[in-house]
């Protein structure tokens, strides 16, 4: 039985990340019975990709998906830094796009959800405009912010990751946060390290609710987390966020959690084909801990086959002669 109230969730993507929009949303829907309204900040997703997203999620009736064309919001005025997409700045405009909504979740799309997303949405913000998970275990980002970008920063290690946020949009609108973010980004454009994340940490310095690490578990940083917080022996993640190694590029901790969801979508062959590019050996098997076969490539005559876990067929490519 679905609940009457829908949970609003925003995601941002261009066409390159369209497969992971489907994967993130699929993981949410298979773990909740709540109705979900998904709002995709669209940085150029093709109609073909949108159709594949819809087809991937057709088994779930408890969802709606709406796309906002972000190319009309002048994202080109923002800095293009390192590997970050300009579409990351789209989240500045969520308060304007959701004028009738008070509270929303924002999620990056290098994420899968392993628990009921309502658990996150129902967090009491305790009067704060924002709730997020600390990135205090990785000193580089907040030290760079203080030393090289914004010396007035007083948040110390209370630097948070913006890949998972619960936002009180009424408070955003009351304080004109969207305009503040735009102006601060233009002011610091040639100094930013983690572009929009640095900006959010400047604006919400010591003014956000700290969430448990389980709501934004970054598997590649587990050792850093446990070094910073030795009392944390393990984390049972509600949300896994692949901030380091991307599971569609290489294998690491929690890769199989991601692959299990991806292979249920209409994008599994597309992603497998991308992964296969650059794999030149005739036959190749990639192992986890030199023991568990994760990905296997077999070539025979003019046919190349790709397998997940060494035996689940993902892709078959026949070379034309």
Beta strands, then each sheet from edge to edge (+ up, - down):
strand 1: 7-13
strand 2: 36-42
strand 3: 63-69
strand 4: 103-107
strand 5: 111-113
strand 6: 130-134
strand 7: 160-168
strand 8: 209-211
strand 9: 239-241
strand 10: 283-288
strand 11: 292-300
strand 12: 303-308
strand 13: 312-318
sheet 1: 3+ 2+ 1+ 4+ 7- 6+ 8+
sheet 2: 5+ 9-
sheet 3: 10+ 11- 12+ 13-
end
